Amino acid sequence: MRRTEMTPQDSSPAVDAMGVSRSCIDRGDLVDKADDDHARWMHEALTLARTMQGLVWPNPAVGCIVVNDGLAVGRGRTQIGGRPHAERVALENAKERAQGATLYVTLEPCCHWGKTPPCTDAIIAAGVTAVFAALQDPDARVNGEGFATLRRAGIDVNVGLGADMAAHIVRGFFKRIATGRPFVSVVPSTIESRGRVPSTYDGAAFTGENGSLRLLLRAGNTFREIELMSIRQAEHLLTYCGRIGLTTLLVMDSDPLARHLRDAGLVDSCSD
């Protein structure tokens, strides 16, 4: 097993002041029109979520902003390893200023007990009066019940703002929920990845010198390499990756594994 140190990401990422484009707004019956302020705050939440891609598996990368009287009073993003969740970080930052506030979040808040209490409980207890969420969480433990819980508590819930951009950020999480496998990207071999996984990916798979399949995984601020002696087929590799919680996987196009994945129809993207 080999560990390679990785420089931690800046905890205060730069935020673009531009609003979410109209193309990123779901215009179904859930959201008819979002004004510039709502779009701007959701865009900031999406920016926070993007900074944690590749660092939070098995959970999705989520961003959250708490806004009161036109000012951001709390910001949060899913932490390394998947916990705490973005909503809890943002509410902890906001403290009593969350009373009467609007919360913007890129994915439906969880409503079940896992290793941490439900985020819906924290939102209700904080006194938030409105929630804007980009997407519904397809996880069977949530899947709309988070929104229902908030509505039963009298919170105004709006769904769909920034949906396209949010779906791109969590596409790997959604793929694993739906199929049990991560989102697989085959990229040009000119990308430098020796001893590390390029940003936004949970892990990379490659063929070792002895012909065995190997995985390079993010583990907090380090990378961990493992050899999979018992796995010989591409399909079994992806099943294993999904089982351990990977949501996105990178493979170089010059690796024999890339051809096997293509032949089996298991490649989701050939450039990223």
The 8 nearest C-alpha neighbors of each residue, nearest first, counted from 0:
[[1, 224, 225, 223, 2, 226, 222, 215],
 [0, 2, 224, 223, 3, 222, 225, 194],
 [3, 1, 223, 222, 221, 4, 0, 224],
 [2, 4, 222, 221, 5, 194, 1, 195],
 [5, 3, 221, 220, 2, 6, 222, 195],
 [6, 4, 220, 221, 7, 3, 222, 195],
 [5, 7, 8, 4, 220, 221, 9, 3],
 [8, 6, 220, 5, 9, 10, 219, 4],
 [7, 9, 10, 6, 50, 51, 12, 11],
 [8, 10, 11, 12, 7, 50, 6, 13],
 [9, 11, 8, 12, 7, 50, 76, 47],
 [12, 10, 9, 13, 8, 14, 47, 50],
 [13, 11, 9, 10, 14, 47, 50, 46],
 [14, 12, 11, 15, 46, 47, 9, 16],
 [13, 15, 43, 12, 16, 46, 47, 42],
 [14, 16, 17, 13, 43, 46, 42, 18],
 [17, 15, 14, 18, 39, 43, 42, 40],
 [18, 16, 15, 39, 19, 42, 20, 38],
 [19, 17, 39, 38, 42, 20, 16, 35],
 [18, 20, 38, 42, 39, 23, 161, 21],
 [21, 19, 22, 23, 18, 24, 38, 161],
 [20, 22, 23, 24, 19, 161, 25, 33],
 [23, 21, 20, 24, 163, 25, 19, 161],
 [24, 22, 161, 163, 21, 20, 162, 164],
 [25, 23, 160, 161, 21, 22, 162, 26],
 [24, 26, 159, 27, 162, 160, 23, 30],
 [27, 25, 31, 30, 24, 28, 29, 32],
 [28, 26, 29, 25, 30, 31, 159, 24],
 [27, 29, 30, 31, 26, 25, 159, 158],
 [30, 28, 27, 158, 159, 31, 157, 26],
 [31, 29, 26, 28, 32, 159, 27, 158],
 [30, 32, 26, 28, 29, 27, 33, 25],
 [33, 31, 30, 34, 26, 24, 160, 25],
 [34, 32, 37, 38, 35, 31, 160, 30],
 [35, 33, 36, 37, 38, 32, 39, 18],
 [34, 36, 38, 37, 39, 18, 33, 19],
 [37, 35, 39, 38, 34, 40, 18, 33],
 [36, 38, 40, 39, 35, 34, 33, 41],
 [39, 37, 35, 18, 41, 19, 36, 40],
 [38, 40, 18, 42, 36, 37, 41, 35],
 [41, 39, 43, 42, 37, 38, 36, 44],
 [42, 40, 44, 38, 43, 39, 103, 45],
 [41, 43, 45, 39, 19, 40, 44, 18],
 [42, 44, 46, 40, 41, 45, 14, 47],
 [43, 45, 62, 63, 41, 47, 46, 42],
 [46, 44, 48, 42, 43, 47, 62, 41],
 [47, 45, 43, 49, 44, 48, 42, 14],
 [46, 48, 62, 44, 45, 50, 49, 76],
 [47, 49, 62, 61, 45, 60, 46, 50],
 [50, 48, 46, 51, 52, 47, 45, 168],
 [49, 51, 47, 48, 52, 46, 12, 8],
 [52, 50, 49, 54, 48, 60, 53, 55],
 [53, 51, 199, 49, 54, 60, 50, 200],
 [52, 54, 201, 199, 200, 55, 51, 198],
 [53, 55, 79, 51, 52, 56, 80, 219],
 [54, 56, 81, 80, 79, 58, 53, 60],
 [57, 55, 58, 81, 245, 80, 54, 244],
 [56, 58, 244, 245, 55, 81, 246, 59],
 [59, 57, 56, 81, 55, 60, 172, 80],
 [60, 58, 172, 169, 61, 56, 55, 57],
 [59, 61, 48, 52, 51, 77, 55, 169],
 [62, 60, 48, 77, 76, 105, 85, 59],
 [61, 63, 48, 76, 44, 47, 85, 45],
 [62, 64, 104, 44, 75, 103, 85, 86],
 [65, 63, 74, 103, 44, 102, 73, 89],
 [66, 64, 102, 73, 72, 71, 101, 74],
 [67, 65, 71, 101, 70, 100, 72, 69],
 [66, 68, 100, 70, 69, 101, 71, 72],
 [67, 69, 70, 66, 100, 71, 99, 101],
 [68, 70, 67, 66, 71, 36, 72, 100],
 [71, 69, 66, 67, 68, 72, 65, 73],
 [72, 70, 66, 65, 73, 67, 64, 69],
 [71, 73, 93, 66, 65, 70, 67, 96],
 [74, 72, 93, 89, 92, 65, 71, 64],
 [75, 73, 89, 64, 63, 65, 92, 88],
 [76, 74, 89, 85, 88, 63, 62, 86],
 [75, 77, 85, 62, 61, 47, 48, 78],
 [76, 78, 85, 84, 61, 60, 81, 82],
 [77, 79, 82, 81, 83, 76, 80, 55],
 [80, 78, 55, 54, 81, 219, 82, 77],
 [79, 81, 55, 82, 56, 78, 54, 219],
 [80, 82, 55, 58, 78, 79, 77, 56],
 [83, 81, 84, 78, 80, 77, 79, 55],
 [82, 84, 78, 77, 81, 87, 85, 88],
 [83, 85, 77, 82, 86, 87, 88, 78],
 [84, 86, 76, 77, 75, 88, 87, 62],
 [87, 85, 89, 88, 84, 63, 90, 75],
 [86, 88, 90, 89, 85, 84, 91, 118],
 [87, 89, 75, 91, 85, 86, 90, 92],
 [90, 88, 75, 74, 73, 92, 86, 91],
 [91, 89, 93, 87, 92, 88, 94, 86],
 [90, 92, 88, 94, 89, 93, 87, 73],
 [93, 91, 73, 89, 90, 94, 88, 74],
 [92, 94, 73, 90, 72, 96, 91, 97],
 [93, 95, 91, 96, 92, 90, 97, 125],
 [96, 94, 97, 98, 93, 125, 126, 90],
 [95, 97, 93, 98, 94, 72, 67, 100],
 [98, 96, 100, 95, 93, 125, 127, 94],
 [99, 97, 126, 96, 100, 127, 125, 95],
 [98, 100, 127, 128, 126, 97, 101, 67],
 [101, 99, 67, 127, 97, 98, 66, 128],
 [102, 100, 129, 66, 130, 65, 127, 128],
 [101, 103, 65, 130, 64, 131, 66, 129],
 [104, 102, 131, 64, 63, 41, 130, 132],
 [103, 105, 63, 132, 106, 62, 44, 131],
 [104, 106, 133, 132, 61, 62, 165, 45],
 [107, 105, 134, 104, 133, 132, 135, 136],
 [106, 108, 135, 136, 134, 132, 145, 109],
 [109, 107, 145, 118, 119, 106, 110, 86],
 [108, 110, 118, 117, 145, 111, 141, 119],
 [109, 111, 117, 145, 119, 141, 118, 108],
 [112, 110, 117, 109, 113, 140, 116, 141],
 [111, 113, 116, 117, 115, 114, 110, 109],
 [112, 114, 115, 111, 116, 117, 110, 109],
 [113, 115, 112, 116, 82, 117, 83, 111],
 [114, 116, 113, 112, 117, 83, 82, 118],
 [117, 115, 112, 118, 113, 114, 111, 120],
 [118, 116, 110, 111, 119, 120, 109, 112],
 [117, 119, 121, 120, 109, 108, 110, 122],
 [118, 120, 122, 117, 121, 110, 108, 123],
 [121, 119, 123, 118, 117, 122, 124, 110],
 [120, 122, 118, 124, 119, 123, 125, 87],
 [123, 121, 119, 125, 120, 124, 127, 118],
 [122, 124, 120, 125, 126, 121, 119, 127],
 [125, 123, 121, 126, 122, 120, 127, 119],
 [126, 124, 122, 123, 127, 97, 98, 121],
 [125, 127, 98, 124, 123, 99, 128, 97],
 [126, 128, 100, 99, 98, 125, 97, 122],
 [127, 129, 154, 99, 100, 101, 126, 155],
 [130, 128, 155, 101, 154, 156, 127, 102],
 [131, 129, 102, 156, 101, 103, 155, 157],
 [130, 132, 103, 157, 158, 156, 102, 104],
 [133, 131, 104, 158, 105, 106, 134, 103],
 [132, 134, 159, 162, 105, 160, 161, 158],
 [135, 133, 106, 162, 132, 159, 107, 136],
 [134, 136, 107, 143, 106, 142, 137, 133],
 [135, 137, 142, 107, 138, 141, 106, 134],
 [138, 136, 142, 139, 135, 141, 173, 176],
 [137, 139, 140, 141, 136, 142, 176, 173],
 [140, 138, 141, 142, 137, 136, 176, 143],
 [139, 141, 138, 111, 142, 110, 109, 144],
 [140, 142, 144, 139, 138, 143, 145, 109],
 [143, 141, 137, 136, 139, 138, 144, 135],
 [144, 142, 146, 145, 141, 135, 147, 136],
 [143, 145, 147, 141, 146, 142, 148, 110],
 [146, 144, 110, 148, 143, 147, 108, 109],
 [145, 147, 149, 144, 143, 148, 150, 156],
 [146, 148, 144, 150, 145, 149, 151, 143],
 [149, 147, 145, 151, 146, 150, 144, 152],
 [148, 150, 152, 146, 154, 151, 147, 145],
 [149, 151, 154, 153, 147, 152, 148, 146],
 [152, 150, 148, 153, 149, 147, 154, 146],
 [151, 153, 149, 150, 154, 148, 123, 147],
 [154, 152, 150, 151, 155, 149, 128, 129],
 [155, 153, 128, 150, 129, 149, 152, 156],
 [154, 156, 129, 130, 150, 128, 153, 157],
 [157, 155, 130, 129, 131, 154, 150, 158],
 [158, 156, 131, 130, 132, 30, 29, 155],
 [159, 157, 132, 133, 29, 131, 160, 134],
 [160, 158, 133, 25, 162, 30, 134, 161],
 [159, 161, 24, 133, 162, 158, 25, 132],
 [162, 160, 23, 24, 133, 164, 163, 165],
 [161, 163, 133, 165, 159, 160, 164, 134],
 [164, 162, 23, 166, 165, 161, 167, 24],
 [163, 165, 167, 166, 162, 161, 23, 168],
 [164, 166, 162, 168, 167, 163, 105, 161],
 [167, 165, 163, 169, 168, 164, 170, 162],
 [168, 166, 170, 164, 165, 169, 163, 171],
 [167, 169, 165, 166, 170, 49, 164, 60],
 [170, 168, 172, 166, 171, 167, 59, 173],
 [171, 169, 173, 167, 172, 166, 168, 174],
 [170, 172, 246, 182, 174, 247, 173, 169],
 [171, 173, 246, 175, 169, 174, 170, 59],
 [172, 174, 176, 170, 171, 175, 177, 169],
 [175, 173, 171, 177, 172, 176, 178, 182],
 [174, 176, 179, 180, 181, 172, 178, 177],
 [175, 177, 173, 174, 179, 178, 172, 138],
 [176, 178, 174, 175, 173, 179, 180, 137],
 [179, 177, 175, 180, 176, 174, 181, 241],
 [178, 180, 175, 241, 176, 177, 238, 242],
 [179, 181, 241, 175, 178, 237, 238, 174],
 [182, 180, 246, 247, 175, 171, 241, 245],
 [181, 183, 247, 171, 174, 246, 267, 248],
 [184, 182, 248, 267, 266, 249, 247, 181],
 [183, 185, 268, 249, 269, 267, 186, 250],
 [186, 184, 269, 250, 251, 252, 249, 268],
 [185, 187, 251, 270, 252, 269, 184, 250],
 [188, 186, 189, 252, 251, 190, 185, 270],
 [187, 189, 251, 190, 252, 253, 186, 191],
 [188, 190, 187, 191, 186, 251, 192, 252],
 [191, 189, 188, 187, 192, 186, 251, 197],
 [190, 192, 193, 189, 188, 197, 195, 196],
 [193, 191, 195, 196, 197, 194, 190, 203],
 [194, 192, 195, 191, 196, 190, 197, 215],
 [193, 195, 192, 3, 196, 222, 215, 224],
 [194, 196, 192, 193, 222, 197, 215, 3],
 [195, 197, 192, 202, 203, 198, 200, 215],
 [198, 196, 192, 200, 195, 199, 191, 190],
 [197, 199, 200, 53, 196, 52, 201, 54],
 [198, 200, 53, 52, 197, 201, 51, 54],
 [201, 199, 53, 247, 202, 198, 248, 197],
 [202, 200, 53, 247, 217, 245, 248, 216],
 [201, 203, 216, 248, 215, 200, 196, 217],
 [202, 204, 249, 215, 248, 214, 250, 196],
 [205, 203, 214, 250, 213, 249, 215, 202],
 [204, 206, 213, 212, 207, 250, 254, 214],
 [207, 205, 212, 210, 211, 213, 256, 254],
 [206, 208, 210, 211, 209, 212, 213, 205],
 [207, 209, 210, 206, 211, 212, 205, 213],
 [208, 210, 207, 211, 206, 212, 228, 213],
 [211, 209, 207, 208, 206, 212, 231, 213],
 [212, 210, 207, 209, 206, 228, 213, 227],
 [211, 213, 206, 227, 205, 207, 226, 210],
 [212, 214, 226, 205, 204, 227, 225, 206],
 [215, 213, 204, 225, 224, 203, 216, 226],
 [214, 216, 224, 203, 202, 223, 204, 222],
 [217, 215, 202, 223, 222, 214, 224, 218],
 [216, 218, 222, 201, 202, 219, 221, 223],
 [219, 217, 221, 222, 220, 216, 223, 80],
 [218, 220, 221, 79, 217, 80, 54, 222],
 [219, 221, 5, 7, 218, 4, 6, 222],
 [222, 220, 4, 218, 5, 3, 219, 2],
 [223, 221, 217, 3, 2, 216, 218, 195],
 [222, 224, 216, 2, 215, 1, 217, 218],
 [223, 225, 215, 1, 214, 0, 216, 222],
 [224, 226, 214, 213, 0, 227, 215, 223],
 [227, 225, 213, 228, 212, 214, 224, 211],
 [228, 226, 212, 230, 229, 213, 225, 211],
 [227, 229, 230, 226, 211, 212, 231, 213],
 [228, 230, 227, 231, 211, 226, 212, 232],
 [231, 229, 227, 228, 232, 236, 235, 212],
 [230, 232, 229, 233, 212, 211, 235, 228],
 [231, 233, 235, 234, 230, 236, 259, 212],
 [234, 232, 236, 235, 260, 259, 237, 231],
 [233, 235, 236, 237, 232, 238, 260, 263],
 [234, 236, 238, 232, 233, 237, 239, 230],
 [235, 237, 233, 239, 234, 238, 240, 230],
 [238, 236, 240, 239, 234, 180, 235, 241],
 [237, 239, 235, 241, 240, 236, 180, 242],
 [238, 240, 242, 236, 237, 241, 235, 243],
 [241, 239, 237, 245, 243, 242, 238, 236],
 [242, 240, 180, 244, 238, 179, 245, 239],
 [241, 243, 239, 244, 240, 238, 179, 245],
 [244, 242, 240, 241, 245, 239, 57, 238],
 [245, 243, 57, 241, 242, 56, 246, 240],
 [246, 244, 241, 240, 57, 181, 247, 56],
 [245, 247, 181, 171, 172, 175, 182, 244],
 [248, 246, 182, 181, 171, 201, 200, 245],
 [249, 247, 183, 202, 203, 200, 182, 201],
 [248, 250, 203, 184, 185, 183, 204, 202],
 [249, 251, 185, 204, 203, 257, 184, 186],
 [252, 250, 188, 186, 253, 185, 254, 187],
 [251, 253, 187, 254, 257, 185, 186, 188],
 [254, 252, 251, 188, 255, 257, 187, 256],
 [253, 255, 256, 252, 251, 257, 205, 206],
 [256, 254, 257, 258, 253, 259, 206, 252],
 [255, 257, 259, 254, 258, 260, 206, 205],
 [258, 256, 260, 255, 259, 252, 254, 261],
 [259, 257, 261, 260, 255, 256, 262, 254],
 [258, 260, 256, 262, 261, 257, 263, 233],
 [261, 259, 265, 263, 257, 258, 262, 266],
 [260, 262, 264, 258, 263, 259, 266, 265],
 [263, 261, 259, 260, 264, 258, 265, 257],
 [262, 264, 260, 261, 265, 259, 234, 233],
 [265, 263, 261, 262, 266, 260, 267, 259],
 [264, 266, 260, 263, 261, 267, 183, 262],
 [267, 265, 183, 261, 268, 264, 260, 184],
 [268, 266, 183, 184, 182, 265, 269, 185],
 [267, 269, 184, 270, 266, 185, 183, 271],
 [270, 268, 185, 184, 186, 271, 267, 266],
 [271, 269, 186, 268, 185, 184, 187, 267],
 [270, 186, 268, 269, 184, 185, 187, 249]]
